[in-house]
Amino acid sequence: MSRTSLAYLAIILTTVLWASSLIFAKLIFAEVGPIVFVALRYTLAVPFLLVITLQHKKKQTVEDVKKNWKLLLVAGLSGPFISQILQYIGLELSTASDAILLLNLTPIFAVILAAPVLNEKITFEKTVGLVLATIGAILIVMNITPENSTFDILRFLGAIIVIVSTFFFAINGIVGKIAIKSIDAVSLTFYSTLIAVPFIWISATLLDDVTVLFTMSMQSWLIMMWVAVVNTVIAFILYYESMKHIEASLVQIMLNLIAVWGILLSIFILNETVTFLQIFGGTITVIGVIVAQMAQARRKSNEDHL
């Protein structure tokens, strides 16, 4: 199997893990606030990331870190800090379906940002794939019911917050693509997370209830440990590794699959029902992702024949 194929498998697994993060968050939001959730997630992840970083064959030198401190700072602030906090605040205010839908707006920002920053061309396949994937994501989370048809100011505010979070996550993806050229994925994940943790705890202290740390149930702690190790440590490493072989904009487009896995996981874990419209939307999303990949696949094929 080629490295590109492995990279696609890695990003697909990443979408599964990140989709389950939203489900796990909903399970314990009755006990843990959104900012405390993010703070615990990344704080618990730091020791594991440190061990992996120290044991990694391609250890980064102090000079490497110093030279790229600006990229690490932006990666940490845009991803683990701003994007994640806004995402989970929005998730608490709105519904899981709304959050899953709006997270799929990230590729729109990513494609726009990647064009001038990374000189990645906005090809016809990318455009069509992006449109199809976004439409599919919208269909997946459409839930036209009487209770959802009325205007809810908190739900609307939550939606706006999630949209803003997708912009910052797109920035994180672009910065990650630049940083991965000189810093390995493991070190990038560790240092950006380490930078973000103090900012997250300051926000949690000011805006959330940190006293819940003394009353959390064992189930909530176990969920937090899982989210920290699997959904954060493993997922982010796979995410950055995949960008070594896949264009940043294509990676972001593939994140539309989070909506597909989110719906499936909500059925099995939250016992939610799924409609034909959601299944149809999932199919369109997958088609959109495949179409978006065609440009790079064709380019790789041409390079191999040169």
N, C-alpha and C positions, 0 to 999 in steps of 0.2 A: 504493500500500500504506500502511495506517495505521501510526501510531507503535506502537500496541499489537501489531500483527502483526510489525513489525520487532523489537520487544522479545522476542516469543516465538521468533523465528528466532535472536536473539542468545543467549538462554539455552539453546536446543537446541545451538547450536554450542559453547557453553561446556561443556555436558555431554560432548560428543565430545572436546574438548581435555583436560578433567580425567580422563576415562576413560583416555585414552592416556598420561597422566602415570604412572598405576599400572603400565602395561605397560612403559614406558621404565625406570621405577625397578627393576622386576624384572630387566630386561636387564643392568643394571650394578651390582646389589647385590653381586655377587661381588667387585667392585673398590671400590665406594664404600659406606660405611655410611649408614644412614637419616638421621642428623642432618646429616652432611656433605652429603648429597644435598640436603636442604632448604636448608642454608646456601648452597651454591653456586647453587641455583635462584634464590633471592631476591637474593643479592648480584649475580649477573650481570644480573638484571632491573633493578636500581636505575638504572644509567646510561641505559638505554633509557627508563625511566619518567621520568627527569629531563628528557631531551630532549623527550619528548612533553608533559610538564607545562609547560616553558618556551615551547613553541610553541603551546600550547592557547590558543584565542581567549578563553575565559573564565578568565583567570588569577586565582587566589585571592590576595588580599592577605595581608600578614602578620597583620593584625587578624583576618581570617577564620580563619586557622590557630590563632591564640591563643585565639579564642573557642571553638573546637571541639577543643582539644587533648585533652580527656578522651575524646571520642568516637574521635579518631584513635588514641589510646593503647590503648583497649579493642579497637578494630578490629584493630590491629596485633598485640596480644598474643593475642587470641582466635583470629585466623585464621592468618596466616603463621607465627606462633610456636608457640603451644600446640597448636592443632588439627593443623597440618601435621606437626609433629614426632611427635606421638602416632600420627597416621595411618600414617606410614611406619615407625615402630618396630613398630606392630602388623602392618603388611604384611610386614615381615621375619620376624616370629615366627610368623605364621599363613600362610594361603594367599591367593593373589590372589582366589579366589572368595569366601572368608570376608570379606575386606576390602571387596569390592564389595557384598556383601550388607549388611554392617553400616553402610556409609556411607549406605545408604538409610534408616537409622533417623533421620537428621537431620530430615526433615519432622515427625516425631513431636514432637521437642523444639521445632521452629520454630513449629508450630501452637499449642502450649501457651504458649510465650513471647510470641507475637504477640498473643494474646488480651488479656492485661492490659497489656502494654507499648505496643502500637500500636493497641489497641482494634479489632482485626480480628476480625470475628465468625467463630465456628466453625460454618459452615453445614452443612446436610445434604450438599450436593454435596462440600464439602471433606472431610467425614468419610468418605463413601463412597469418594471418589477416593483418599484417603490409605490407607484399608484395602486397596483393590484394588491400588494401586501397591506397597505394602509386601509384600502376599502374592505379587504377581508377581515382585518382586525376590528373595524367598525361593525361589521355584520356579526362577528362573534359575540360582542358584548352588548348588542342591541337587545333591550329587554323592555318592550313596550307594554307596561302594565299600569293600571290606575294609580298605584302608589308612586310610580316613577314618572308619571306624566305631569305632576304638579311641580311648580317652581319651588326649589328648596335653596335658600340663600347659602346655607352651610355647605351643601353638596356642590353648589356652583363655585364657592370659594375654594373648596377642596380640589375641584377640577382645574381651576386656574393655577393653584399651587403645584399640582402634578405636572402641568404643562411646562411651568418654569423649571421644574426638576429635570425634565427631559432635555432642555436646552443645555443645562450644566453637565448632564451625563454625556451629551454629544461632544462637548468640549473635552471631557475626560478621555473619550475615545480618541479624539484627534491628538491630544497631548501624549497619550499612551503610544500612539503610532510613531510619533517623533522620538520619544524617549527610548523606545525599544531598540532603536538603532545603536545606542551606546550603553544601555543598561539592560541586563537580562530581566525576564519577566518576574522571577522570584524576588529579586532585589527591588524592582519597581513596585511590586505589590506591597512589600514590607515597608519600605521607606515612605511611600505615599500614605499608607495606613497609619504609620507611627506619627506622621505629621498631623494627620486629621484628628486623632483621638483627643488631644487636649482641647481643641476647638469644640468637639462634640460634647465633651463633659461640661465645658463652660456653658454651652447652650442648654444642656439638660438641667444644670443647676438653676439657671435663670428662668427657663420656660417650662420645665416639667417637674414632676414630683419624684425626686431621687430617693425618698424614704421608702419607696416600694421595694427597694433592694433588701430590706429587712423582713419583708412579709411575703415575698414571692414563694410560690409552691414549688415542690420538687419537679413537677411536670414542666413548669415554665423554665426552670433552670436547665433541664435536659433539652428542651426545645432551643434555648439560647445557645447551648453548647453545640448542638447540631448545626444551627444556622451559622455560627461563628467558624466552625472548622470546615464543614462541607460546602455550605452556600456562600461562604466568603473566601476562605483561604484557597480551597481547591478551585472554586469557580473563577476567581479573579486571575489566578495563574493560568488557567486554561484560556481565559479571555485574552490576556496579553500575548500568550504564546501563539494563539490563532492569528493575531495581527501581523506576525512575522511573515506569513504566507498568503494572507488575504487582505485586500484593500480595506482601509478603515470604513469607507462608506458601505461596502458590501457586508462587513461584519455588523454594522448598525442595522442594515436592512434585515439581516437574518435574525436580529433580536425581535422581529415581529412574531417569531415562533413562541415567544413568551406568552402571548395571548392564547395560543393553541393549548400549550401545556397548562396554563392557568385555569382554563375552563375544565380540562380533563381532571386536574387535581382537585378542583373545587367540587367535582361530582363525587370523587372517592373519599375525600377527606372531610369536606364541609357538607356532604350529602345534598348538594344543590342539583337542580334539574337542568338539562340541556335541551335546547330547541333545535329544530331543523335549520333555522336561520344561522345559528351559531356553528353548526356542523358545516354548512355551506360556506360560511365565512372562513372557517379553518382551512377548507380546501383551497379557496382563493388565495389565502395567505401563503400556503405552501407553494402554489403555482407562482406567485409573485416572487418568492425567494429564489425559486429555480430559475426564473427568467432573469433575475438580477445577476445570477452567477454566470450566465451564458457569456457575457462580455469577457470576464477574466478567463473562463475556460477556453474561449477561442484564442485569446491572446497568449495564454500558456502554450497552447497547441502550436501556434505559429512560431513561438520562440524555440520550441523543441525541434522544429523542422529547419531552423536556420543553421 
